[in-house]
Amino acid sequence: MPDKNGMERCDCLCVHEDIVDKVQREVPDEEVLYDLAELFKVFGDSTRIKILYVLFESEMCVCDIAQLLNMNQSAISHQLRVLKQNQLVKYRRDGKTVFYSLADDHVRTILGTGMEHLTELGAAK
């Protein structure tokens, strides 16, 4: 039932010890949850999301990404560095050219699930 501020609250005055104990055993340590929050912060930047999304479609070099996103190469390189540090992208050299791609299927799943969620939200409006 909502309180005077419109917030949901529990009307029962009992704690369900069995549920609390079970969940408490399953919740990761504070440090792990902090690291997870930091990972999600990386997804909070629209430029990084654009870069991840183009890499979702194809492996690309910095020049191609800069052209596609209408940005300068140094800005793209800076964001790729952040994405590499967070193990969201990987790279390979081909001569003097460095090609970037998504680090693994987990990154692909995060992006795909996010887009699926937005699509469902749009359909529900």
N, C-alpha and C positions, 0 to 999 in steps of 0.2 A: 504494500500500500504506500502511495507517495506521501511524503511529509509536507509541511507547509512550503518548502522550497521546491517541491516537485521531484524530490529525490526518492528513489525506492528505498524502503526500509523493511526490516523483518519484524513482524508483530510477535513472533514467539520469543520468549526470554530464555530459551534453552540452547545449549551448544550441543551439536550432534558429534560427540567425541569420536565415534567410529569413523565418520566422514573426515573430520579434521585430521585425525591421526593418519588415515590412509593417504590423504592429499599431501600432508606434511612430509611423508616418506618419499613421495614422488617428485616434489618440487626441487629443481636443481639448486645447488649452492648459490649464494648471493653473487659470488664472483662470476659464475657462469651466466647468470641472468644479466649482470652488468655487461659482459661481453656480447651477449645477444642484443641488448639495447644499443650498444655501440655499432654493431653490424647493421641494424636497421636504420641508424642515423645516416649511414652511407647511402641508403636508398632514399633519403629525404632531400636529396639535391636533384633538381629537374635536369640539369646538364648531365649528371652521372646516369640518371635514368635513361635519357636519350641515347647516350653512348651504349649503355647495356642493351637497349632495345635494338639499335642497329646491329650490334654484335650478336644479338639473338637471331638475326636474319642471315648474317654472313661474317666471316672472318674479314678484317679490314686493316689497312695501315692508317697511321695518323693523318696522312694527307687526304685519304678518302673520307675519313670520318669528319675532318675539318670542312671539306667541301660539302659534304652531305648536310652537316648541321650549320653551315654558314658561320663558322667560328675560326679563329686563328689556331694554328698548330700548337702554339705554346699553351693555350688554354686547354686544348684537348689533352696534350701531354701531361699537364698538371693533374687533370681529373683521372687520367689513366693510371697515374702513379698512385693515387688514393685507392683506386679500384684494385690495383695489383697488391698493394699493402694489405688489403682486406681479403685477398685471395678470391676475388670475384672475376678477374680476368687473368688470362695467361698470354704469353707471346711466343713467337718463334721467328727466327731470322732466316731470311732468304736473300743471301748476298748482303747488300746494304739496307735492304728494306726489312722492317719489323712489322709483322702481322699480329694483330690482337684478336682474341676470341674469348668467349665465355669460359670460365675456368672449368666448369663441369656441369653435369645435368642438374645439380641442386640449384644453381643460379638460374638455369632455364626454367626449372619448376617454380621458383619464387616469382619470376617475371610472368610466367604463364598463368599461375594461380591468381596473381594480382590483377591481371587483365581480365581473367574470367570473372573475378569478384566484381570488378567495375562494370562489366557487361551485364551481369545479373542485377546490379543496383540500378543500372540504366533502364533495364526492362521492368523493374519493379516500380519505377516512378510514374 
